[in-house]
């Protein structure tokens, strides 16, 4: 299931953006500890 079954087209792009944003937050907390603003 996951990304292949329930998501299609634009929704898969939205999920991709959300995942990248979460990774960005994780990397930000590892390096700056929310010092950047978020």
C-alpha positions in Angstrom: 0.0 0.0 0.0 1.7 3.2 1.1 2.5 5.6 -1.6 1.5 3.5 -4.5 -2.1 2.5 -3.8 -4.0 5.4 -2.1 -2.2 8.3 -3.7 -2.2 9.3 -7.4 -0.8 12.2 -9.4 -0.9 15.5 -7.5 -1.5 13.8 -4.2 1.8 11.9 -4.5 3.6 15.1 -5.2 2.0 16.6 -2.1 3.1 13.6 0.0 6.6 14.0 -1.4 6.7 17.7 -0.4 5.5 16.8 3.1 8.1 14.1 3.5 10.9 16.5 2.3 9.6 19.2 4.7 9.7 16.7 7.7 13.2 15.7 6.7 14.2 19.4 6.6 12.8 19.9 10.1 14.7 16.8 11.4 18.0 18.0 9.9 17.3 21.5 11.3 16.8 20.1 14.8 19.9 18.0 14.5 22.1 21.0 13.6 20.5 24.1 14.9 17.9 23.1 17.4 15.1 25.2 16.0 17.4 28.3 16.0 16.4 29.1 12.5 12.8 29.9 13.3 10.9 26.8 12.8 
